[in-house]
């Protein structure tokens, strides 16, 4: 599955991104592991038909997780 050139570290990062892209994730709405990548940052649950915006290669990006945590903390304090 390796097609990246120029070093082992680049090949490892490439393999990690491709594995994350092809992994099925749990749907936040129905709870089944049927969420797959439809296109760049768009994810679709094949069970309930819900679509989500997320990271380019995984359902949640690091920035999205931080934003979700900050919003929860803000709502909790108010």
N, C-alpha and C positions, 0 to 999 in steps of 0.2 A: 504494500500500500504506500510505499515511499516514492514520492516523486519530487521532493524538495532536494535541492543541491546545497553544497557548501557547508558541510559540517554536521556533526552528530547532534549538537544542540538544536539546530534548525529542524532536522529530521524529527527529533522528539517532540518539538512544539507543533509541527505539522501533523504528526500522528495523533497527538492529544486533541487538536482542534477537529480533525476528521472524526475521531471516535465520539466526541461530544456532539457533533452535528448529527450523527446517525443513531444516537441513543434515543430510546423512547422515554419520555418523562411522564410523571403523574399529572393528571388533569386537576387543576384547582377546583373545578366545578363538580365533576362526577367522581373523581378519585381513582379512575382507572389509568393504567399505564399505557395510554394510547395517543399521547401527544407527540406528533412528529413535525419536522421542519417543512413548511410549505415553500417559503422563499426566505430571502435575507431578513432576519428578525421577525418573521411571521410564523406562527406556530398554530397547528390545527389539531383538535382532538377528533380522532376518527370514530369515537363512540358517541359523543353527544353533539358534535359539530361545532363546538365553541372554538373561536379563534382568539389568539392572544398575540400581543406585541411583546417581544423579549429581546434577548441578546442575539447576536449574529450566529453564534454556534451553540449556545445553550439556552434553555428556556428563561433563565434569570441571569442577568449580567451582575457583576460585582457592584456597579453603580446603582442598579435597580434594587439590589438587596440593601444597600446603605440607605437609599431613599425611602424604602418601605419601613426600615427600622426607625428612621428619624420621624417619619409621619406618625408611626405608632407611638413613639415617645411623646410627640407633641400633643396628640389626641389624649393620651393618658394624663398629661399634666393639666390640660385645660378643663 
